[in-house]
Amino acid sequence: MKQPSPLSLAQLAGAGTSVIVTLVAGLLLGLAAARFLHWEWAVPVGIIVGFAAGIASMFKRLSTLM
């Protein structure tokens, strides 16, 4: 069993910014698909997929730290 260690503020901030970065990446990919492929529904889908990827990334990062 791992010894509980306090998480530093930098590690927690890195996990939080990964959610924002993937959300913005999903938004930009959705905007690109909407503009070049003429898919009007691509922007909300890109935001949802980016948010889901960010949450998964955050849980993965925090589970390895704990």
N, C-alpha and C positions, 0 to 999 in steps of 0.2 A: 504494500500500500504506500502510495506517495505521501510524503510529509506535506501538510498544508503550508503553503508559502503565500505571503501577501502579494497580490498582484500590484505591479507598479502602475502609476498613472499613465506612463507612456505605452504600456502594453494594452491597457484598456482603451486609450485614445486611438491606438492603431486598429483595434477591433471595430471601433465605432466609425472611423473614417473609411474602413473597407466597405461598409454599408453605403455610405454616401458616394464613394467612387463607383461602385457597381450600379447604383441607381442612376447616376449621371451617364455612365456608359450605355445602359439600357435605353435611356432617353435619347441619346445621340444616335444610337442605332435605329431606334424607332423613327426618329425624324428623318434619317437618311432613307429608310425604307419607304416612308410616306412620300417623300419628295421624288425619289427616283423610280420607285415601283408603283406609285399612285395607290398605295394601300392606306386608306384613312384610319383604319383600326390599328395600324402598326405602332403608333405612339403610346396608347394605353397599354398595349401588350408589352412593348419594350419597357415601360415603367414597371409593370408587374413582374416581369421576368428579372429585371435588374434588382428589384427589391428582394425577390425570393433568393436570388443568388447572393446578395449581400447578407441576408440573414443566415443562410447556410454557411457562408464564409466566416461570419462572426462566431457562430456556434462551434465550427471546426477549430478556429483559432483559440477560443476560450477553453474548449475541452482539452486541447493539448497543453494549455498553461496550467490547468488545475490538476 
